[in-house]
Amino acid sequence: MALQTTANIWHNGQLIPWDKAQIHVMSHVIHYGSSVFEGIRCYSQPNGAGVFRLPEHMARLIDSAKIYRMPLPYTVDQLCSAVVDVIEANGVAPCYIRPIAFRGYGEVGVNPLKSPIEVYIANFPWGKYVPGNDGADVCVSSWSRLAPNTMPSLAKAGANYMNSQLIRMEAEINGYSEGIALDVNGYLSEGSGENLFIVRGGVLYTTPLANSVLNGITRSSVITLAKQLGIEVVEQALPRELLYICDEAFFTGTAAEVTHLRSVDRILVGDGTMGPITTALHDEFFNIVNGLKPDRHNWLTPVNVKVGEPVAV
Ligand SMILES: *Cc1c(COP(=O)(O)O)cnc(C)c1O
């Protein structure tokens, strides 16, 4: 864990030392899960480093906060500048960036409106992911994803991750690397922190936002890339068993990037290797973020840091 530290963390507009970024145990967030957050990657390219889709992540943070009546006193631009500042102050790239907003130390009680809003942005070294081509062995979870009108799936909220934790623990304890949750009606939803794609008959399918999934930024990037590669993309409710008879399947997410699924419930996906459509999308994604192809969508926000040796993950 020692690797996951840097000199500074951004707090409400100022850089403070890593060790000073502490909160009181009676803070609202600790008792009632009142936080929203982002996970963002800064990649290194041959001539520098750049943060992937930074404005989109910050707009989503503001949206997540808005759903929870947590007005953030910063604009998208200010939050983007804050990220650049903290990365440059820490001099760490490639890295992972974790902005978080929460209800802090105020009045103890369910109503969050009497507790102050705190915003922090941390980053820490996270190396270039060296994609293993083995793929992930996953299961369908016995836990469902959040039902509509219980917890808002479109908010990237800390409390939603209690559901994610149940999915992830069950999967790992049973020898899988991740679980895929069904939605409340039994249709495919997503992994504990990854969106799901399936390929069958040359068509790329993904679950729509109505099936209790997060509006993933990697998901939207892959949809854009697929359309440009001439791949038909269909967003529709997907039955569980499609996972067992599809040609290819993969996860997307800031952490997962593009990770192909080797098996689901011990049934091989295709022949278990990364199929051609997944490979094409995977390669296109990594070529752009690693600066091996032009950043034609302006997805990278440059940061001025000396790029370090890739850190193994
Ligand atoms: C963060 C997250 C994802 C992935 O979203 P990205 O924007 O691609 O990182 C998918 N599902 C859930 C539940 C998440 O919290």
The ligand as a MOL file (V3000), in Angstrom:
LIG
                    3D

  0  0  0     0  0            999 V3000
M  V30 BEGIN CTAB
M  V30 COUNTS 15 15 0 0 0
M  V30 BEGIN ATOM
M  V30 1 C -17.2440 3.5450 -12.2850 0
M  V30 2 C -18.1650 2.4410 -12.6730 0
M  V30 3 C -18.1580 1.8600 -13.9540 0
M  V30 4 C -17.1450 2.2410 -15.0190 0
M  V30 5 O -17.3020 3.5650 -15.4320 0
M  V30 6 P -16.0980 4.3380 -16.1510 0
M  V30 7 O -16.6210 5.7150 -16.2990 0
M  V30 8 O -15.8660 3.6570 -17.4400 0
M  V30 9 O -14.9290 4.2240 -15.2340 0
M  V30 10 C -19.0970 0.9040 -14.2380 0
M  V30 11 N -19.9960 0.4940 -13.3220 0
M  V30 12 C -20.0310 1.0220 -12.0800 0
M  V30 13 C -21.0300 0.5220 -11.1110 0
M  V30 14 C -19.1210 1.9960 -11.7210 0
M  V30 15 O -19.1700 2.5090 -10.4850 0
M  V30 END ATOM
M  V30 BEGIN BOND
M  V30 1 1 1 2
M  V30 2 1 2 3
M  V30 3 2 2 14
M  V30 4 1 3 4
M  V30 5 2 3 10
M  V30 6 1 4 5
M  V30 7 1 5 6
M  V30 8 2 6 7
M  V30 9 1 6 8
M  V30 10 1 6 9
M  V30 11 1 10 11
M  V30 12 2 11 12
M  V30 13 1 12 13
M  V30 14 1 12 14
M  V30 15 1 14 15
M  V30 END BOND
M  V30 END CTAB
M  END
